[in-house]
Structures are given as C-alpha cells and as structure tokens.
Amino acid sequence: MAILKILEFPDPRLRTHATPVAVVDDGLRVLIDDLFETMYAAPGIGLAATQVDVHKRLLVTDVSVDKDAPYVLINPEILEKDGVIVTDEGCLSVPGYYEEVERAEHIKVRFLDRDGAEIELETEGLLAVCIQHEIDHLNGRLFVDYLSEAKRLRIRKKLEKERRQAAVVA
C-alpha cells in the first residue's frame, strides 16, 4: 500500500470528470487500498480517486469513529435523494477550511463494491453527505463551488499564499 499525493484547490485536475470503471480487478483493488491508506493518514472520512489524479469513478469513505466501517463505491449513482441537511464541510483538497453546505439528508445510491458486486444503499446523515461530496469530486465539483464567489476567492488566495510560504521554508 502507498500514501498518494492529494491534489489541492485550485489545481485544474480536480475539475476533471471521472470515467466509469470498466473492470474491477486486482489493479483496481490496489488503488482502493491506497485510497484508504491515504484517506486515513490525511486524516479524512472520504476520498475520491480524482483527488489523487486518477480519473476513475471510484471513491472510498469511512465516517465511523473507530475507522471500522469502510465503504468502497465504484461507479456510484444516486438514485433518490430527499430532505435537507446543512453541515460544516471540509475537504482534503481544500485543507484547513470548513464552510456550511446544504445537501440532501437521505440518499439511495447504487454502486459496485470492491469485488464488483452491485449494491444499493439507503443512508442518511454524515455518510449521505460524504458520499454526495465525493461524487461531486468525480464530477469535477468541489464543496467551495457551493460558496459565494467572494468566499471561494478568499480561500483560493489564502491557500496559494500558504503554498508560497511553505516553498520558501523548504
């Protein structure tokens, strides 16, 4: 397993639309394991392949406190959604920033698991929010896109300044 480099906003590769996974094989399972290792090390509760510059429709998530409830969603598709929930969202690709985002409270999603079996899952709350957030990544969308242009620009400028300062120190 390996910890992969997470792309950070405003990297244009984060805007890439992921393509469907054609075959679930051992190579994909290695990527899945790497995504989990990267997500847990970050630490985070979700990670889309797009965030590590692999543009396949694949995401991993684990919203449990003990990190013992991992989900792998290959080619996820939201079938139903209802209700409204507003949560403070953060993102491994937008480190250190949290903003309120409105999403569906309940979702029904269809996907393939790590063995290629088709699954339908109905969920709510944090897991539903996380899955919607990660599916946005697969569609080239970030949580900052839900914010005002002024907030998005402020976050972008602060991140760019932090990167410049880190480069000087290194």
BELPE-V284417 format. One record per residue. N is the residue number from 1. RES is the residue in one letter. PHI is phi in degrees with one decimal (* if undefined). PSI is psi as a letter, one per 20 degrees, with the letter a starting at -180 (NA if undefined). D_LAST is the distance of its C-alpha to the last C-alpha in Angstrom with 2 decimals. Layout:
{{N;RES;PHI;PSI;D_LAST} {N;RES;PHI;PSI;D_LAST}}
This chain:
{{1;M;*;q;26.91} {2;A;-145.0;q;23.31} {3;I;-89.7;p;20.70} {4;L;-94.3;q;20.13} {5;K;-77.8;p;17.37} {6;I;-91.1;p;18.68} {7;L;-67.2;q;18.81} {8;E;-120.5;q;18.10} {9;F;-52.7;p;20.37} {10;P;-101.6;k;21.09} {11;D;-49.7;p;20.51} {12;P;-63.7;h;24.00} {13;R;-65.2;h;24.39} {14;L;-68.3;i;25.00} {15;R;-92.4;j;28.18} {16;T;-73.9;p;29.66} {17;H;-82.5;p;32.96} {18;A;-72.4;q;33.06} {19;T;-97.8;q;36.04} {20;P;-60.1;q;38.43} {21;V;-76.6;p;38.06} {22;A;-87.4;h;41.03} {23;V;-137.2;p;41.12} {24;V;-94.5;o;40.04} {25;D;-136.0;a;39.43} {26;D;-62.7;h;37.46} {27;G;-61.3;g;34.54} {28;L;-67.6;h;34.33} {29;R;-65.3;h;34.65} {30;V;-64.0;g;31.61} {31;L;-61.0;g;29.64} {32;I;-58.1;g;31.21} {33;D;-62.0;h;30.13} {34;D;-65.1;h;26.52} {35;L;-62.8;g;26.66} {36;F;-61.5;g;28.01} {37;E;-60.1;g;25.44} {38;T;-64.1;g;22.60} {39;M;-61.6;g;24.49} {40;Y;-64.5;h;25.24} {41;A;-70.4;h;21.71} {42;A;-59.5;g;20.27} {43;P;-88.2;q;22.80} {44;G;-145.7;r;25.16} {45;I;-116.3;i;28.87} {46;G;-161.6;q;28.89} {47;L;-155.9;p;27.09} {48;A;-98.7;q;28.47} {49;A;-56.4;h;27.88} {50;T;-55.9;h;26.95} {51;Q;-68.6;i;23.78} {52;V;-113.1;k;22.55} {53;D;66.7;k;23.85} {54;V;-118.5;o;27.20} {55;H;-95.6;m;29.89} {56;K;-115.5;q;32.70} {57;R;-78.9;n;34.67} {58;L;-146.8;p;33.35} {59;L;-144.5;q;31.96} {60;V;-127.4;q;31.68} {61;T;-154.3;q;32.16} {62;D;-156.2;o;32.94} {63;V;-95.4;j;33.70} {64;S;-73.6;q;35.33} {65;V;-63.5;g;34.27} {66;D;-88.3;j;34.55} {67;K;55.7;l;32.84} {68;D;-128.7;k;36.12} {69;A;-133.9;l;37.32} {70;P;-74.0;q;35.28} {71;Y;-124.3;p;36.52} {72;V;-115.3;p;35.91} {73;L;-122.2;o;37.13} {74;I;-104.6;p;37.68} {75;N;52.0;l;39.09} {76;P;-68.1;q;39.50} {77;E;-141.6;p;42.06} {78;I;-77.9;p;43.04} {79;L;-93.0;h;46.83} {80;E;-145.8;q;47.60} {81;K;-153.5;q;45.95} {82;D;-157.6;r;47.43} {83;G;74.6;r;46.85} {84;V;-135.3;p;44.02} {85;I;-136.6;p;41.24} {86;V;-113.7;p;38.51} {87;T;-130.9;q;35.41} {88;D;-79.3;o;32.00} {89;E;-103.0;q;29.80} {90;G;-126.4;r;26.14} {91;C;-157.4;p;24.30} {92;L;-64.0;h;21.46} {93;S;-89.6;i;20.70} {94;V;-133.0;m;20.72} {95;P;-62.0;p;18.78} {96;G;87.3;j;19.99} {97;Y;-119.4;p;22.97} {98;Y;-135.1;p;26.60} {99;E;-144.4;q;29.69} {100;E;-73.0;p;33.36} {101;V;-133.3;p;34.55} {102;E;-96.6;p;38.18} {103;R;-140.5;r;39.06} {104;A;-69.3;p;42.15} {105;E;-79.4;h;42.94} {106;H;-121.4;p;44.76} {107;I;-138.6;q;44.16} {108;K;-122.1;p;45.79} {109;V;-128.6;q;43.56} {110;R;-113.2;p;44.52} {111;F;-161.9;r;42.16} {112;L;-100.5;q;42.09} {113;D;-89.5;a;40.77} {114;R;-65.3;i;38.89} {115;D;-101.2;j;42.28} {116;G;88.6;j;43.32} {117;A;-77.8;p;45.87} {118;E;-79.3;p;46.45} {119;I;-128.1;q;45.94} {120;E;-118.5;p;46.84} {121;L;-126.9;p;45.23} {122;E;-104.3;p;46.27} {123;T;-149.2;r;43.78} {124;E;-146.8;r;42.95} {125;G;65.1;b;40.55} {126;L;-60.3;g;36.93} {127;L;-64.1;g;37.36} {128;A;-62.5;g;39.03} {129;V;-62.1;g;36.30} {130;C;-62.3;g;33.56} {131;I;-62.5;g;35.49} {132;Q;-62.3;g;36.05} {133;H;-59.8;g;32.35} {134;E;-71.2;h;31.41} {135;I;-63.5;h;34.31} {136;D;-55.0;g;33.02} {137;H;-56.9;g;29.81} {138;L;-64.9;h;32.12} {139;N;-99.8;j;33.77} {140;G;77.0;k;30.64} {141;R;-118.0;q;30.82} {142;L;-117.2;q;28.36} {143;F;-62.4;h;29.41} {144;V;-66.5;i;28.14} {145;D;-68.5;i;30.97} {146;Y;-84.5;i;33.40} {147;L;-93.8;r;32.07} {148;S;-65.9;q;33.13} {149;E;-58.7;h;31.51} {150;A;-63.9;g;30.37} {151;K;-65.0;g;28.61} {152;R;-61.7;g;27.00} {153;L;-65.3;g;25.74} {154;R;-62.1;g;24.43} {155;I;-63.3;g;22.45} {156;R;-59.0;g;21.10} {157;K;-64.8;g;20.01} {158;K;-65.5;g;18.33} {159;L;-63.2;g;16.37} {160;E;-63.7;h;15.35} {161;K;-64.8;g;14.33} {162;E;-60.5;h;12.25} {163;R;-67.4;g;10.42} {164;R;-62.0;g;9.99} {165;Q;-65.4;h;8.75} {166;A;-65.9;h;6.17} {167;A;-67.4;h;5.11} {168;V;-67.5;g;5.51} {169;V;-66.7;h;3.81} {170;A;-73.3;NA;0.00}}
